[in-house]
Structures are given as C-alpha cells and as structure tokens.
C-alpha cells in the first residue's frame, strides 16, 4: 500500500461527506485522492486534512485519483494571518506548475523549509522568491548566470538579456523579436550568483521577472499572487 509524508494543497467537498484532496507527497509528487473523514476517532480525522499540516498518509490505488486510507499528523506550521497569503501562493504554485505522479523529493523539502520560514514574524517576500527560483530550476527552467546560451560568451555587465524558455539566456539584440522571452538585466544575472548579497533593486527586478515567467508557464495569472 503506497505511503508517504505529505501536505494538503487544497481540499474540496466531494459527494455527500467525502473530500477531494490535492496532495503534495515526498515520495510520489502531487496526487489527487478521495477521503472519507470522520469527526470522531478514526483513521482519518477531518480536522487533519487542512493545508500546512505535515502528515503521514497511506492510500489505495494507482489511478489518477486514489483513495486515502489513513492520515497521521506529524506536525503543523502555524502561519500568522499576515503571512497566510504567502502559504496559499506556495500551494497554488505547486498546483499550477507541477505534474501529477512525478516525484520531486527535493522540491518537497524546499516547500517544507519555506513554510517554516514564513511562520516567523519577520518573514519577507524573499523567502517566496527563493522557493520560486528553486521550483523553476527543478522544472527545467534553470537560468544560466554566467554565459550567453546562444553564443557562449561571458555575461557582459553592460548588456541586457532575455530568458527564452527552452533556449536559455540570450543577449538582447535588435534582431530578437521583442515578444520572445523575458528581459532581464546583466546586473540581476550577476546578483543572482549570491542571493545573500542581493540589493533591494535586484529583488524588485527579480519579482517582475518571476511573475512574467510563471504566468507564461502556468498559462494564467495565479489568483493568490494578485493579493501579495
């Protein structure tokens, strides 16, 4: 019987008293499952099946939608109300960008660490951007911070560049169609080599770049991002 540590990304009512859950697991990636929880003592307590709770789950089936058999809470992230939108945005990122049944254990650990960071009262948007960068890298959208992917030339501090999905970083020249890819400065590419020393202007530019790239990959604007 499959089992894994997991987080609930989203829960929705499903027939009578059942729930349809979108779950991010450590061993199996993102899966959808049906749960029949109770309000009393049992193998699945309805109060456990909430976002930001660290769970150990067992389920039955190997189809697109499986059946949850048991849920045990291992801990929870008590996210302050002021940071709750950040947590919801993390969940929406995973729902919108990851494929079902595709194991991403390192991304699972990064998600867990990011939830831990945003539970702190001094949480800031940089925690989200660090996660977004790792998510994009994990999904194959890695950014070359040192060389032009077309020419092989070292990044020129005086030039601007475009990131074109499936092609990489390319110097922004007149012969490149202005609708191709997403523009970013050489200053940002250089700054990204050391996140600990990024300046505020670099983080601001990165925020705009990430928004455009994620919107392109997801094919839509993420609802929770509008409120951050």
N, C-alpha and C positions, 0 to 999 in steps of 0.2 A: 504494500500500500504506500503510495507516494507521501512524503512528508518533508517539511522544510520550515525554517524560520521565515517570517513574512510580516508584511504590513498591509493593512487595508487601505487602498487608494480611494475607493468610492463604494458606497452601498446604496441600493435602491430596493424598494418594495417589489416583490415578485410573487404573484398569486397568493391568495389567502394570507398566511403569516410567514411566508418564506422571504428570503432576501437574495438579490443578485449582487454578488460581490466582485469587484475588480481588485486583485491582489498582486502585490509585488513580492516574489519569493526569492530567497537567496540561491536556491538550487535550480529552480525551473523558470526563472524570469517572471514575466507578467502572465497571470492566468485569470480566467473568469470562473466563478463557481456559484452554485446554489447552496444556500444554507437554510436549515430549519431550526432556528434557535428557540430557546425557552427562556422564561423569566425566572425559572427556579434552578435548582441544582441539576446539572446535567453535563453532557459532553460539550455542548455549545451554548454559552450564555449570551443572550442578545446584547448585553452591555459591553461585551468584549469586542464586538465586531464594529469598531469605530476606528477612524484614522488616527495615526500617531501612537498606536499601541503595538508594542513588539510582541509578536505571537509565535507560537509553535503550532503548526497546522498539519492535519492529516486529511487526505481526501481520497475519493474513489473515482476511477475512470480516467480515460486518456483522450477523450474527445475535446472539442473546443470549449465546452462548458462541463466542468466536473462537479461532483457533489462533495461538500465539506462534511467530514465525519467527526472531527474533534478539533477543538481550539483551546489552547492553554496560554494564558497571558504570562509573558516573561518580564514585562515592564512597560512603562509608558513615558511619553515625552509630554510634559505639562507645558505646552506652549502658551505664553502670555497672549491675551486677547489682542494686544497691539501688534503681535507678530503672526497672528493666525493666518493672515492672507499669504504670508511667505510660505507657510506649510502647505496651504491649498494650491499655491502655484507650483511647488515641487511635485505634488501629486498630479496636477494637470499636465506638467511636462512629461512625466512618465506615461500617462495615459495617451498622450498625443503623439509621442515620438518613438516609443519602444514597440517592438513586435511581440505578439503573444508566444509563449512557449520557447523563448530564446534566452537561455541562461546568461545573466550578467552579474556574476557574484561581486566583482569589484565595484560595479555601479551600486549594487545593493549596500555595500559597506560605506560608500561615499554618501548615499542617501541617509543612512543611519547617522553618520557623523554630522551631516548638515542639520538634521533635525535636532541633534544635541546642541549644536551651536546656536540655533535660533530660539532655544528655550531660555537662553541667557538674556538678561535685561538689556545688555549692551549690544545685542545682535544688530548687524547692519547689512545693507544690500550686497556687500562684497561677498558674504557667505553664499548667497544665491548665485552670483556670477561665477564664483569658483566652481560650484556644482555644475552650472550650465556648460562651462568650458570642458569639464571632465566628461559630462554626458555627450557633448558633441564629438569629442575625441573618441569616446567609446563606440559611437555610432558610425565612425569613419570620416567625420568632418574635422580632421586634425588640421591645424594651421601651421605652416612652415614659418618659423620665426627668424630664419637665418638666410634663406635663399629664395630667389625667384624660381618658381617651379617650372616655368617655361624655358628660361634662358640658363638657369643655374647660377646666375650672378648673385653675389652677396647683396643683401638688402642695403639700399642706398638711403642714408639718413635724410637726403634732400628730396627724395621722390615720394610719390603716393602710390598705393597699390590697390588691387581688387582681389577679393577672395571669390573665386568661381567654383561652386560645388563640382566635384569630380575632376577638377583641373588644378585647383590649389591657388597659391598666391602668385599673381601676375602683375607686373608693373603697369600702372595706369597710363596708357598712351593714347594718342589721338585715333589710332586705328582699332581700338577696342570699343565695341558698341556700349553706349552709356547705360543700357539696361542689363548688361551682362554682369552678374556678380554683385558684390557689395564692397564699396570703397572703404578703405581704412588707411591711416597714416603710417609712415615708417616709424614715427615716434611710438605709436601704440605697439607695433610689432616688436620693437626693441624693448619697450617697457614690460611686455608680457613675458619676457625671459626671466624676470624676477618679480613675481607678484607682490612680494613683501615690501618692495620699494616703489610700487606704482603710485603716481601722483593722482590727485583728485580729477584733473582734466583727463587723464588716461582712463580712469574708471568710468567717467561720463561718456567718453567716446566708445568704450567697450560696451556700455549698456545699450547704446543705439545700434551698434553692430550686431549684438546678440539678438536684439528684438527683431531686426530685419531678417537675419538668418533663420531664426526659429520660426518666424511667420512663414517663410518660404518652405521650410521642411515640413511643417505641420499642415500647410495649405490653408491656414486660417490664423486669426489673432486669438491668442489664448484669453479666455474670459477673465480669469483672475488677474492677469497681468495689467489689465486696464485700471485696476484699483490700487496698484502698488506705486 
